[in-house]
Amino acid sequence: DRIVLIGSALPEREQYYGHIEAQIHALHPGLNLSIRNQGFTADEVRFRPRSLDFGEPDKHLTMARADVIFAFFGFSESFKGEAGLATFEQELHDFIKHTREQNYSGKGAPQLVMFSPIAAENTGSPDLPDGSTTNPNLQRYTQAMAKVCSAEKTPFVDLFSLSQRLYSEKDKNVALTFNGIHFSEYGYKVFAPAFAKAVFGKSVPYSAI
């Protein structure tokens, strides 16, 4: 399979560290998987601005011959608050329907897995928000994604709750994000095994990678 990651900053920044990709390969050593990262900061499920003549998302998914798509959305959309929920839900329905009608790999419709945004972290810094304003919106959009994916019978992974658990379990003196909303390299290292377990049911110790 050729797995393609799309969405906003969470997948885009992961390519700098590779911890999620390492987990996927380590869990499936005999499958000859290919992983491509097409994440782009601020992308939304419908609105993905690019430079002139860059090409539409379908073009790049076809170039990558995507068999499996991991789609990370909801973060950028969440800034619209409760007023944007109905539009987001409809756009998500449309995206899932459109994706199922495509044949990027030449072998049929891709498998699609949807991922919610992560929660905002209270880093303890007086210079950064503590997440109390951001998280209610992120939770609303996570719940909206869960509802749409259930209706569309599409696999969905709740990274909002997963990240909140990681924040509560970590050393209180060490943040997982560098600004409350984007993982640091250390954050991705902590996040990747939990991500793998949520998606595949197991993870690989770093000593074995």
C-alpha positions as CSV (number, residue, x, y, z in Angstrom):
1,D,0.0,0.0,0.0
2,R,0.9,3.6,-0.5
3,I,-0.2,5.6,2.5
4,V,-0.6,9.4,2.1
5,L,-1.0,11.8,5.0
6,I,-3.1,14.9,4.3
7,G,-4.3,17.7,6.5
8,S,-2.8,20.7,8.3
9,A,0.1,21.2,10.6
10,L,0.0,17.9,12.5
11,P,0.9,15.8,9.5
12,E,3.1,18.5,7.9
13,R,5.4,18.9,10.9
14,E,5.6,15.1,11.4
15,Q,7.8,14.8,8.3
16,Y,10.6,16.7,10.1
17,Y,10.9,14.0,12.7
18,G,9.4,10.8,11.2
19,H,8.3,9.1,14.4
20,I,4.8,8.1,13.1
21,E,6.3,6.8,9.9
22,A,8.8,4.8,11.9
23,Q,6.1,3.2,13.9
24,I,4.1,2.3,10.8
25,H,7.1,0.7,9.1
26,A,8.2,-1.1,12.2
27,L,4.7,-2.6,12.7
28,H,4.6,-3.9,9.2
29,P,8.1,-4.9,8.1
30,G,7.0,-7.4,5.5
31,L,4.5,-5.2,3.6
32,N,6.8,-2.9,1.6
33,L,4.7,0.1,2.5
34,S,5.3,3.6,1.0
35,I,4.4,6.7,3.0
36,R,4.0,10.1,1.5
37,N,3.3,13.3,3.4
38,Q,1.1,16.0,1.8
39,G,0.2,17.8,5.0
40,F,0.2,21.6,4.6
41,T,-0.3,24.0,7.5
42,A,-3.7,25.7,7.7
43,D,-5.3,23.2,5.3
44,E,-9.1,22.7,5.8
45,V,-11.2,19.8,4.5
46,R,-12.5,22.1,1.7
47,F,-10.1,25.0,1.5
48,R,-6.5,24.2,0.7
49,P,-4.8,27.2,-0.8
50,R,-1.7,26.7,-2.9
51,S,0.5,28.7,-5.3
52,L,-0.8,29.3,-8.8
53,D,-0.7,26.1,-11.0
54,F,0.3,23.9,-8.0
55,G,-2.5,21.6,-8.8
56,E,-5.7,20.3,-7.0
57,P,-5.4,17.8,-4.2
58,D,-6.7,15.0,-6.5
59,K,-3.8,15.5,-8.8
60,H,-1.2,15.0,-6.0
61,L,-3.0,12.0,-4.6
62,T,-3.0,10.5,-8.0
63,M,0.7,11.3,-8.4
64,A,1.3,9.5,-5.1
65,R,-0.9,6.6,-6.2
66,A,-2.7,6.7,-2.8
67,D,-4.1,3.4,-1.6
68,V,-4.7,4.6,1.9
69,I,-5.4,8.2,3.0
70,F,-4.9,9.4,6.6
71,A,-6.8,12.7,6.7
72,F,-6.2,15.1,9.6
73,F,-8.7,17.9,9.6
74,G,-10.8,20.0,12.0
75,F,-8.1,22.2,13.6
76,S,-8.2,25.2,11.2
77,E,-11.9,24.9,10.9
78,S,-12.4,25.0,14.7
79,F,-11.5,28.7,14.8
80,K,-15.0,29.4,13.3
81,G,-16.5,28.1,16.5
82,E,-20.0,26.8,16.9
83,A,-21.2,28.9,14.1
84,G,-19.1,26.9,11.6
85,L,-20.1,23.4,12.7
86,A,-22.9,22.8,10.3
87,T,-20.8,23.9,7.3
88,F,-17.9,21.8,8.5
89,E,-20.1,18.7,8.8
90,Q,-21.4,19.1,5.3
91,E,-17.9,19.7,3.9
92,L,-16.8,16.5,5.7
93,H,-19.7,14.5,4.2
94,D,-18.8,15.9,0.7
95,F,-15.1,15.1,1.2
96,I,-15.7,11.5,2.2
97,K,-18.1,10.9,-0.7
98,H,-15.7,12.5,-3.2
99,T,-12.8,10.4,-1.9
100,R,-14.7,7.2,-2.2
101,E,-15.4,8.0,-5.8
102,Q,-11.7,8.3,-6.8
103,N,-9.2,5.8,-8.0
104,Y,-5.9,7.4,-7.3
105,S,-3.9,4.1,-7.3
106,G,-5.5,2.5,-10.4
107,K,-6.6,-0.3,-8.1
108,G,-9.9,1.1,-6.9
109,A,-11.1,3.5,-4.3
110,P,-8.7,4.4,-1.5
111,Q,-9.2,3.4,2.1
112,L,-9.8,6.5,4.2
113,V,-9.2,7.1,7.9
114,M,-10.2,10.4,9.5
115,F,-8.3,11.9,12.4
116,S,-9.5,14.7,14.8
117,P,-7.2,17.6,15.8
118,I,-5.2,17.2,19.0
119,A,-6.1,19.2,22.1
120,A,-4.3,22.4,23.1
121,E,-1.8,21.9,25.9
122,N,-1.4,24.1,28.9
123,T,2.4,24.4,28.9
124,G,2.5,26.5,32.0
125,S,4.1,29.4,30.2
126,P,2.7,32.8,31.1
127,D,3.3,33.8,27.5
128,L,1.0,31.2,26.0
129,P,-2.7,30.4,26.2
130,D,-3.7,27.6,28.6
131,G,-6.1,26.0,26.1
132,S,-9.2,26.8,28.1
133,T,-10.6,28.9,25.2
134,T,-9.3,26.7,22.4
135,N,-10.2,23.2,23.6
136,P,-14.0,23.6,23.8
137,N,-14.1,24.4,20.1
138,L,-11.6,21.6,19.3
139,Q,-13.8,19.2,21.2
140,R,-16.9,20.3,19.3
141,Y,-15.2,19.7,16.0
142,T,-13.9,16.3,17.2
143,Q,-17.5,15.3,18.1
144,A,-18.8,16.6,14.8
145,M,-16.2,14.5,13.0
146,A,-17.1,11.4,15.0
147,K,-20.8,11.9,14.1
148,V,-20.1,12.3,10.4
149,C,-17.7,9.4,10.2
150,S,-20.2,7.2,12.0
151,A,-22.9,8.1,9.6
152,E,-20.5,7.6,6.6
153,K,-19.1,4.3,8.1
154,T,-15.6,5.8,7.9
155,P,-12.9,4.9,10.4
156,F,-12.3,7.7,12.8
157,V,-9.6,8.2,15.4
158,D,-10.1,10.7,18.3
159,L,-6.7,12.4,18.7
160,F,-8.3,15.1,20.9
161,S,-8.9,12.7,23.8
162,L,-5.7,10.8,23.1
163,S,-3.6,14.0,23.4
164,Q,-5.4,15.1,26.5
165,R,-4.5,11.8,28.1
166,L,-0.8,12.2,27.1
167,Y,-0.8,15.7,28.5
168,S,-2.1,14.4,31.8
169,E,0.4,11.5,32.0
170,K,3.5,13.4,31.1
171,D,6.1,14.9,33.4
172,K,4.5,18.2,34.4
173,N,7.9,20.0,33.8
174,V,8.2,18.9,30.2
175,A,5.8,20.1,27.5
176,L,4.9,18.1,24.5
177,T,4.2,21.2,22.4
178,F,6.4,24.2,21.9
179,N,3.5,26.6,21.7
180,G,0.5,24.8,23.1
181,I,-0.8,23.5,19.7
182,H,2.1,22.1,17.7
183,F,4.1,19.1,18.9
184,S,7.9,19.5,19.5
185,E,10.1,16.7,18.4
186,Y,9.8,15.2,21.9
187,G,6.1,15.5,21.6
188,Y,6.0,13.5,18.4
189,K,8.2,10.9,20.0
190,V,5.7,10.5,22.9
191,F,2.7,10.8,20.5
192,A,3.8,8.3,17.8
193,P,3.4,5.1,19.9
194,A,0.1,6.2,21.2
195,F,-1.0,7.0,17.7
196,A,0.1,3.6,16.4
197,K,-1.8,1.8,19.1
198,A,-4.9,3.8,18.4
199,V,-4.8,3.0,14.7
200,F,-3.3,-0.5,14.6
201,G,-3.9,-1.8,18.1
202,K,-0.2,-2.0,19.0
203,S,3.0,0.0,18.9
204,V,6.7,-0.8,18.8
205,P,9.2,0.1,21.6
206,Y,11.8,2.6,20.4
207,S,14.5,0.2,21.3
208,A,13.2,-2.2,18.6
209,I,13.1,0.5,15.8
